[in-house]
Amino acid sequence: MNDRSLSAGANVPVDAAGVRVEFGWASGPGGPDVDASAVLLAADGRVRGDGDLVFYNQPRHASGAVRHQGKEGAAAGTVTDRIAVDLVAVEAGVERIVLAASADGGVFGQVRGLTLRLVDMGTEAEVARFAMTGGPETVFIGGELYRRGGRWRFRAVGQGYASGLAGLAADFGVTVEEEDASAVTGPQARPEAEEERLPAGMRERLSLRKRQVAVSLEKHGAAGTVARVVLVLDASGSMSGLYARGVVADVVERMAAVAAQLDDDGAMQAWTFASNPARLPDLRVGELPDWMRHVKVGQLGGLFGRRRRRAPLPEGEVDMKAVGVGNEEQKVIAEVRAYVRADPAAAPTLVLFFSDGGVYRNAEIERELREAVEEPVFWQFVGLGRANYGVLQRFDELPGRRVDNVGFFSVDDISTLPDPELYDRLLSQFPRWITAARRAGILPPA
């Protein structure tokens, strides 16, 4: 590997005024043709209009900054398809340029020697090189150009779509024809009277997010998956700032879209926890605005200040003073496990567990999650910040489990993470667990 070669996720600065993106592959009989494309994205991770997709049928962006240059034989047995990007001319409203390729007449597992080269158009020097290996994907994102601190950078991505151009288009907000849209949304994208009760803005966000959840499932080969969704929210003292700034409320709204897409009745069971766990009322989509009153943390003054007589809590309200302010993840894990055992479902259960860390009950948490391996539950943990996540962060490396029943990732500021990236990360391991759990007999066959 030379000093210009990148692995997936790696990034490099791009100091050139203009670059040429070359998707190259080995030509030969039996393999599909490959077509390069570029998608220009605003800060929200979506196109501003259908003109922000540049490909063979729309080869020039209106700004002139991005052009599809077409194919050429760069060497014997090798074909390249090229996109030229004038970085100086890219409009200020464009934050990212996604560089993708589609396979015509096959899948990327049949494409040999697939490589993305980034070339400085002024000097013809190679800026970066990224070798990729595909599978069942018909569209492959090789990399992306993005702004950071007033400068351009390139990141190697290597992410595929089994759903083809329709999946790529839906992911970034490009309009697709009605017949293509049905392949993207899947059987779970159905109208529900519950959603009509929402305020217009919230209803529109939910609709877009449900579609994005469907796209993410399609990408991972899990279109039409049905699951019971359980939400767990950390309410420890260190979370108070995230609650006060509305970050947790936004997380709840974004997770409601996951339940609306995956669960037959669109409902989501929910828990909060700190020193002790507490079950919250079930969250139904149509009740989302009112349900948000349950999103809160304990009041420190009430815990440590003068004791006062309090009015009885409204029905369904949780006494957050009884929940406390500590970190006892193992208790809520045990309670959710008990609920699943007492109320079995035909579909698997996906637990979406949000915490800002401070994990210290490592042995107890590990014991609970190891015992849960034989249960029809996948535990997806999401870290909210750079805190100590202990055993949760190490679980993928822990041996001695028949299936990997735990996923984990953390983000510095989840409110800045675009929906497509959030749902992709949230749902990437769940389909793999379903497959492994079926093979192990933990879930019934499909």
Backbone torsions as a table, in degrees:
resi	resn	phi	psi	omega
1	MET	NA	126.5	180.0
2	ASN	-86.2	177.5	-173.8
3	ASP	-73.7	-4.3	175.9
4	ARG	-99.3	-8.4	-177.1
5	SER	-79.2	135.6	-178.5
6	LEU	-117.5	154.8	169.2
7	SER	-104.8	165.7	-177.5
8	ALA	-57.2	131.5	179.8
9	GLY	95.4	-18.8	-179.4
10	ALA	-75.3	154.2	-179.5
11	ASN	-141.1	156.5	-179.6
12	VAL	-139.6	151.6	174.3
13	PRO	-71.3	150.7	177.5
14	VAL	-122.4	107.3	-177.1
15	ASP	-96.5	-2.3	-178.2
16	ALA	-74.0	152.9	175.4
17	ALA	-75.4	-27.4	178.8
18	GLY	-150.7	147.7	-179.7
19	VAL	-132.2	155.2	172.6
20	ARG	-113.9	128.2	178.6
21	VAL	-98.4	120.7	-178.1
22	GLU	-117.3	112.2	169.5
23	PHE	-88.2	118.6	-179.1
24	GLY	-118.9	150.4	178.7
25	TRP	-157.9	161.4	-179.3
26	ALA	-80.2	126.3	178.5
27	SER	-80.9	160.1	178.6
28	GLY	160.4	164.9	-178.2
29	PRO	-68.8	147.4	173.9
30	GLY	90.5	-16.6	-178.8
31	GLY	-96.5	155.2	178.8
32	PRO	-73.9	159.7	170.5
33	ASP	-79.9	157.7	-177.7
34	VAL	-125.9	135.4	179.4
35	ASP	-123.6	129.4	-179.5
36	ALA	-86.2	151.3	176.9
37	SER	-150.9	164.5	177.5
38	ALA	-137.7	142.2	179.0
39	VAL	-123.8	121.7	-179.2
40	LEU	-92.2	125.2	-172.5
41	LEU	-119.5	142.6	174.2
42	ALA	-82.9	-175.0	-175.5
43	ALA	-63.8	-24.9	-179.8
44	ASP	-84.7	6.0	177.5
45	GLY	80.0	14.5	-178.6
46	ARG	-129.1	159.4	177.3
47	VAL	-71.5	157.1	175.8
48	ARG	-86.2	-16.4	179.2
49	GLY	-177.5	169.6	-177.2
50	ASP	-63.0	-20.2	178.3
51	GLY	-68.8	-11.1	179.5
52	ASP	-82.5	4.0	170.9
53	LEU	-101.3	121.4	179.7
54	VAL	-113.3	122.4	179.8
55	PHE	-156.9	-169.9	-170.4
56	TYR	-63.1	-29.8	178.5
57	ASN	-88.2	-9.8	177.2
58	GLN	-141.8	73.4	-163.6
59	PRO	-78.6	-7.2	-176.8
60	ARG	-137.2	127.0	174.7
61	HIS	-70.6	149.6	-176.9
62	ALA	-58.8	-29.9	179.5
63	SER	-75.5	-16.1	-175.0
64	GLY	80.2	-0.3	-175.0
65	ALA	-78.4	-24.1	-177.2
66	VAL	-129.4	129.8	-177.3
67	ARG	-138.0	137.2	172.2
68	HIS	-86.3	118.5	-174.0
69	GLN	-94.8	-13.2	176.9
70	GLY	91.7	-176.5	-172.0
71	LYS	-93.7	154.7	169.6
72	GLU	-155.6	155.7	175.5
73	GLY	-89.0	102.6	-176.6
74	ALA	-74.9	-26.9	179.0
75	ALA	-159.8	167.1	-179.2
76	ALA	-58.1	126.0	177.2
77	GLY	80.6	4.1	-178.6
78	THR	-126.7	138.4	177.2
79	VAL	-121.8	143.4	174.1
80	THR	-128.0	145.4	169.4
81	ASP	-119.3	136.3	-163.7
82	ARG	-125.2	144.0	173.9
83	ILE	-123.9	128.4	176.7
84	ALA	-102.3	135.6	-179.3
85	VAL	-128.3	116.5	173.5
86	ASP	-88.1	97.5	-173.3
87	LEU	-65.4	-29.2	178.6
88	VAL	-68.3	-32.4	-174.9
89	ALA	-90.2	-5.3	-179.7
90	VAL	-64.1	131.3	-176.2
91	GLU	-62.5	151.6	-176.7
92	ALA	-62.2	-27.9	-178.9
93	GLY	-76.4	-5.6	-179.9
94	VAL	-96.3	120.8	-179.0
95	GLU	-100.5	-29.0	-177.7
96	ARG	-141.0	149.7	171.8
97	ILE	-126.5	109.9	-179.6
98	VAL	-84.0	132.2	-175.7
99	LEU	-111.2	111.5	-171.2
100	ALA	-127.6	168.4	175.5
101	ALA	-142.6	147.0	177.4
102	SER	-119.6	145.8	-179.9
103	ALA	-98.9	124.1	-178.9
104	ASP	-103.3	112.2	178.7
105	GLY	92.4	22.0	179.0
106	GLY	170.5	-161.7	-179.9
107	VAL	-124.1	167.3	-174.8
108	PHE	-72.3	-15.6	172.8
109	GLY	-65.0	-18.1	178.0
110	GLN	-93.8	-3.1	-177.9
111	VAL	-93.4	120.6	-177.1
112	ARG	-94.0	137.6	173.0
113	GLY	69.1	31.9	-178.1
114	LEU	-67.4	123.8	-176.7
115	THR	-142.2	142.0	171.3
116	LEU	-108.9	126.9	174.3
117	ARG	-114.6	136.2	173.8
118	LEU	-110.0	121.5	-172.1
119	VAL	-121.4	134.2	173.4
120	ASP	-70.7	117.2	-175.7
121	MET	-72.4	-17.8	177.7
122	GLY	-78.9	-42.0	-175.1
123	THR	-109.1	-11.7	-174.1
124	GLU	65.2	15.1	176.5
125	ALA	-79.5	144.3	177.6
126	GLU	-76.7	123.1	179.2
127	VAL	-86.8	-41.4	-178.9
128	ALA	-157.5	156.1	177.2
129	ARG	-139.6	135.8	-177.2
130	PHE	-137.5	113.4	178.0
131	ALA	-90.4	135.9	-174.7
132	MET	-128.3	152.5	173.9
133	THR	-126.8	125.4	-177.1
134	GLY	-100.5	178.6	177.6
135	GLY	-139.3	-118.8	-177.4
136	PRO	-82.3	6.8	-175.5
137	GLU	-72.5	145.7	172.4
138	THR	-108.9	-10.7	171.5
139	VAL	-132.9	139.6	-175.8
140	PHE	-133.4	125.2	172.6
141	ILE	-87.7	114.1	-179.5
142	GLY	-79.7	-41.8	-177.9
143	GLY	-171.0	-173.5	178.7
144	GLU	-150.4	144.4	169.9
145	LEU	-96.2	133.5	-177.7
146	TYR	-146.7	153.9	179.6
147	ARG	-87.4	139.8	174.9
148	ARG	-149.7	115.4	179.6
149	GLY	61.5	35.5	178.4
150	GLY	81.6	3.1	179.7
151	ARG	-124.0	158.8	176.3
152	TRP	-90.5	145.0	173.7
153	ARG	-134.7	162.0	175.9
154	PHE	-120.6	134.2	176.9
155	ARG	-120.0	133.5	173.0
156	ALA	-79.7	130.4	-175.0
157	VAL	-111.4	-64.9	179.4
158	GLY	68.9	44.2	-179.3
159	GLN	-116.1	133.2	-175.9
160	GLY	-111.9	164.1	176.7
161	TYR	-123.6	119.0	171.8
162	ALA	-74.3	-15.7	-176.4
163	SER	-86.9	1.7	175.1
164	GLY	72.8	-159.2	-176.9
165	LEU	-62.1	-29.5	177.9
166	ALA	-62.2	-40.3	177.9
167	GLY	-66.6	-43.3	177.7
168	LEU	-61.5	-45.0	-178.4
169	ALA	-63.0	-47.8	-178.1
170	ALA	-65.1	-34.0	-179.3
171	ASP	-59.7	-37.7	-173.4
172	PHE	-111.4	9.9	172.4
173	GLY	87.3	14.3	176.0
174	VAL	-78.2	135.9	-179.8
175	THR	-67.3	132.4	174.8
176	VAL	-117.4	157.8	179.5
177	GLU	-66.4	156.7	-173.8
178	GLU	-56.7	-41.9	-178.1
179	GLU	-67.6	-30.9	176.8
180	ASP	-74.9	-35.0	-177.4
181	ALA	-61.4	-34.1	-178.9
182	SER	-63.7	-31.9	178.5
183	ALA	-71.6	-27.0	-178.7
184	VAL	-80.4	-44.8	-172.6
185	THR	-73.9	-35.7	177.2
186	GLY	79.3	172.7	-173.0
187	PRO	-68.9	-18.5	-177.0
188	GLN	-82.6	-13.2	-177.5
189	ALA	-82.4	83.6	-173.4
190	ARG	-122.3	148.1	177.8
191	PRO	-69.1	142.1	179.7
192	GLU	-134.2	136.2	179.4
193	ALA	-61.3	-30.2	-179.8
194	GLU	-56.2	-42.0	-175.2
195	GLU	-68.3	-25.8	-179.4
196	GLU	-67.4	-15.6	-179.4
197	ARG	-81.1	-11.4	-176.6
198	LEU	-77.6	153.3	170.2
199	PRO	-58.1	152.2	-172.2
200	ALA	-55.3	-45.9	-178.0
201	GLY	-64.3	-43.0	179.2
202	MET	-67.2	-37.6	179.0
203	ARG	-64.6	-40.0	178.8
204	GLU	-65.9	-42.9	178.0
205	ARG	-62.4	-41.7	179.6
206	LEU	-61.4	-43.7	-179.6
207	SER	-61.1	-46.0	179.0
208	LEU	-63.7	-39.9	-177.7
209	ARG	-71.9	-37.4	175.2
210	LYS	-59.5	-41.9	178.6
211	ARG	-62.3	-39.8	-179.8
212	GLN	-68.2	-38.3	175.6
213	VAL	-59.8	-43.7	178.6
214	ALA	-61.4	-41.0	178.5
215	VAL	-63.2	-43.9	-179.8
216	SER	-63.4	-41.2	176.8
217	LEU	-63.7	-41.4	179.0
218	GLU	-61.0	-41.4	-179.6
219	LYS	-59.6	-34.9	-176.4
220	HIS	-97.5	18.2	174.8
221	GLY	70.6	28.1	-175.4
222	ALA	-127.1	33.2	179.3
223	ALA	-59.7	139.4	177.9
224	GLY	79.1	6.0	179.6
225	THR	-61.9	137.2	175.3
226	VAL	-113.0	135.3	-179.0
227	ALA	-153.4	151.0	168.5
228	ARG	-83.4	133.8	-176.8
229	VAL	-112.4	130.8	178.2
230	VAL	-121.1	132.4	179.7
231	LEU	-108.6	132.0	176.8
232	VAL	-124.7	126.8	-176.2
233	LEU	-119.3	124.4	174.0
234	ASP	-66.6	128.8	177.4
235	ALA	-122.7	25.3	179.5
236	SER	-68.5	165.5	-175.0
237	GLY	-56.6	-35.3	-177.7
238	SER	-69.7	-13.3	179.7
239	MET	-84.3	-5.9	-170.0
240	SER	-57.0	-38.9	179.9
241	GLY	-64.4	-38.1	179.6
242	LEU	-68.0	-35.6	175.6
243	TYR	-68.7	-45.3	-176.3
244	ALA	-62.9	-35.1	-178.1
245	ARG	-84.8	0.0	178.6
246	GLY	83.0	7.0	-178.3
247	VAL	-65.3	-43.0	-178.2
248	VAL	-68.1	-39.6	177.1
249	ALA	-59.8	-39.6	178.1
250	ASP	-66.5	-38.6	175.8
251	VAL	-59.8	-44.9	-179.7
252	VAL	-59.7	-45.1	-179.7
253	GLU	-62.7	-39.2	-179.5
254	ARG	-70.8	-34.2	178.6
255	MET	-75.3	-26.4	176.4
256	ALA	-59.2	-32.4	177.9
257	ALA	-66.9	-34.1	177.5
258	VAL	-64.8	-46.2	178.9
259	ALA	-65.4	-40.3	-179.5
260	ALA	-62.2	-31.6	-179.1
261	GLN	-85.4	-37.3	-172.3
262	LEU	-91.7	-36.4	-171.3
263	ASP	-89.6	138.1	-177.9
264	ASP	-57.1	-38.9	-178.2
265	ASP	-103.8	5.5	176.5
266	GLY	69.4	9.5	-179.5
267	ALA	-92.7	159.6	-180.0
268	MET	-139.1	125.7	173.1
269	GLN	-76.7	150.1	-173.3
270	ALA	-144.7	145.1	175.7
271	TRP	-131.0	153.4	166.1
272	THR	-122.3	157.4	-179.1
273	PHE	-157.0	155.7	168.6
274	ALA	-153.5	-105.2	173.1
275	SER	-68.4	-30.7	179.7
276	ASN	-137.6	154.8	177.1
277	PRO	-88.7	158.0	174.1
278	ALA	-148.4	133.5	177.3
279	ARG	-79.2	131.2	175.1
280	LEU	-92.7	160.8	174.0
281	PRO	-58.3	148.7	176.7
282	ASP	-58.2	142.0	179.5
283	LEU	-97.3	114.6	173.3
284	ARG	-105.0	141.1	-170.0
285	VAL	-54.3	-44.7	-176.6
286	GLY	-66.0	-17.2	-178.6
287	GLU	-101.1	10.8	-172.2
288	LEU	-56.3	-49.3	-178.0
289	PRO	-58.7	-43.4	-179.2
290	ASP	-71.6	-34.0	-177.6
291	TRP	-64.6	-24.2	-176.4
292	MET	-59.8	-17.5	178.6
293	ARG	-64.7	-17.9	178.8
294	HIS	-80.8	-9.6	-177.1
295	VAL	-86.6	96.0	-175.7
296	LYS	-161.5	170.2	176.9
297	VAL	-119.3	169.2	178.8
298	GLY	-66.3	154.1	179.8
299	GLN	-95.5	114.6	-176.8
300	LEU	-61.9	-38.1	179.6
301	GLY	-60.0	-38.5	178.6
302	GLY	-68.2	-27.8	-179.5
303	LEU	-79.3	-41.0	-170.6
304	PHE	-114.9	-6.8	-179.6
305	GLY	-88.2	-163.8	179.6
306	ARG	-67.4	140.4	179.2
307	ARG	-77.7	130.2	178.6
308	ARG	-128.1	153.5	175.5
309	ARG	-73.1	135.3	-177.8
310	ARG	-117.1	149.9	175.1
311	ALA	-67.2	150.0	178.3
312	PRO	-57.8	144.6	178.8
313	LEU	-70.8	144.6	174.0
314	PRO	-59.4	154.8	-179.2
315	GLU	-58.1	131.7	179.7
316	GLY	90.5	-14.0	179.4
317	GLU	-75.1	143.7	177.9
318	VAL	-98.0	135.0	175.8
319	ASP	-77.4	100.6	-175.0
320	MET	-69.6	-20.0	176.5
321	LYS	-68.5	-32.4	176.4
322	ALA	-73.1	-27.0	177.5
323	VAL	-70.3	-35.7	175.8
324	GLY	85.0	-160.4	-174.5
325	VAL	-133.7	2.8	-175.0
326	GLY	-84.2	-167.6	179.8
327	ASN	-125.1	100.8	179.9
328	GLU	-132.2	68.1	-176.6
329	GLU	-59.8	-36.0	-175.5
330	GLN	-60.9	-29.2	-179.2
331	LYS	-69.3	-44.1	-179.6
332	VAL	-73.1	-32.7	174.8
333	ILE	-59.9	-45.8	179.3
334	ALA	-62.4	-38.7	-178.7
335	GLU	-69.3	-40.1	177.0
336	VAL	-65.7	-40.4	176.7
337	ARG	-59.2	-43.8	-180.0
338	ALA	-63.5	-38.7	178.4
339	TYR	-62.9	-45.1	-178.9
340	VAL	-62.9	-39.8	178.6
341	ARG	-66.9	-39.0	-177.2
342	ALA	-77.1	-22.7	-176.8
343	ASP	-131.5	69.4	-176.6
344	PRO	-63.7	147.4	179.8
345	ALA	-123.8	155.5	177.6
346	ALA	-68.5	-29.5	-179.1
347	ALA	-96.3	157.2	174.5
348	PRO	-66.8	163.9	179.9
349	THR	-109.7	132.0	175.1
350	LEU	-110.3	117.2	178.2
351	VAL	-98.6	123.1	176.9
352	LEU	-104.7	107.3	-166.9
353	PHE	-115.3	114.1	-175.9
354	PHE	-110.1	130.7	-176.8
355	SER	-151.7	150.9	174.7
356	ASP	-99.4	16.4	172.6
357	GLY	92.9	-146.5	-172.3
358	GLY	73.0	26.9	-176.9
359	VAL	-72.9	128.0	177.2
360	TYR	-137.3	-10.8	177.4
361	ARG	-88.8	54.3	-170.9
362	ASN	-61.2	-46.0	-177.1
363	ALA	-63.6	-43.5	-178.8
364	GLU	-67.1	-40.9	178.8
365	ILE	-65.0	-44.1	179.5
366	GLU	-60.9	-41.4	-179.6
367	ARG	-62.4	-44.3	-179.9
368	GLU	-61.5	-45.8	-175.6
369	LEU	-74.5	-30.1	174.1
370	ARG	-66.9	-42.1	178.9
371	GLU	-66.3	-28.2	-178.4
372	ALA	-77.2	-5.8	-178.3
373	VAL	-56.1	-37.3	-176.0
374	GLU	-84.7	6.1	-178.6
375	GLU	-104.0	153.0	-175.0
376	PRO	-79.5	54.6	-174.5
377	VAL	-135.1	133.2	170.4
378	PHE	-110.5	131.0	-175.6
379	TRP	-104.9	109.0	178.2
380	GLN	-105.1	109.3	-179.8
381	PHE	-95.2	138.3	178.1
382	VAL	-126.1	121.3	178.6
383	GLY	-89.4	132.0	-178.3
384	LEU	-104.2	77.6	179.7
385	GLY	120.6	179.9	-176.5
386	ARG	-96.3	64.3	-178.1
387	ALA	-106.0	-177.9	178.7
388	ASN	-84.2	112.5	-179.3
389	TYR	-103.3	1.9	170.9
390	GLY	50.1	-130.3	-173.9
391	VAL	-66.0	-25.1	179.5
392	LEU	-60.7	-38.4	-178.9
393	GLN	-74.7	-22.7	-175.9
394	ARG	-99.7	-1.1	-168.6
395	PHE	-62.8	-35.0	-180.0
396	ASP	-60.2	-23.1	-177.1
397	GLU	-95.5	-3.8	-175.8
398	LEU	-83.4	123.9	-178.3
399	PRO	-81.2	178.9	170.9
400	GLY	86.0	21.2	175.9
401	ARG	-122.0	139.4	-179.6
402	ARG	-65.9	-36.4	175.8
403	VAL	-136.0	155.9	176.3
404	ASP	-86.2	105.3	-174.2
405	ASN	-101.1	12.5	-175.1
406	VAL	-133.8	132.9	171.0
407	GLY	-119.4	151.5	179.7
408	PHE	-149.8	137.5	163.7
409	PHE	-152.6	158.8	178.5
410	SER	-130.6	154.4	178.9
411	VAL	-134.9	146.4	178.9
412	ASP	-67.8	-42.7	-177.8
413	ASP	-145.8	97.5	-174.4
414	ILE	-64.7	-23.3	-179.5
415	SER	-68.4	-19.4	178.6
416	THR	-95.8	-3.0	-178.6
417	LEU	-83.4	117.7	-178.5
418	PRO	-61.0	150.4	-179.3
419	ASP	-53.0	-45.8	-179.3
420	PRO	-56.3	-43.6	-178.9
421	GLU	-71.0	-39.9	179.3
422	LEU	-60.6	-49.8	-177.0
423	TYR	-69.0	-34.4	176.0
424	ASP	-61.6	-45.4	-179.3
425	ARG	-70.1	-35.7	-177.8
426	LEU	-69.0	-33.3	-171.2
427	LEU	-111.4	8.9	-175.0
428	SER	-71.4	-37.2	-175.4
429	GLN	-93.0	-22.4	-177.5
430	PHE	-57.8	-48.4	178.6
431	PRO	-62.0	-36.9	178.4
432	ARG	-64.8	-39.2	177.5
433	TRP	-63.7	-41.5	179.2
434	ILE	-56.8	-46.2	179.8
435	THR	-61.6	-47.8	-179.3
436	ALA	-65.5	-39.2	-179.1
437	ALA	-67.7	-33.5	175.9
438	ARG	-68.0	-41.8	178.7
439	ARG	-64.3	-33.0	-178.7
440	ALA	-84.7	-4.4	-179.6
441	GLY	81.9	8.4	177.5
442	ILE	-74.7	-37.0	172.8
443	LEU	-110.0	149.1	175.4
444	PRO	-67.4	159.3	179.3
445	PRO	-60.9	156.4	-179.8
446	ALA	-66.0	NA	NA
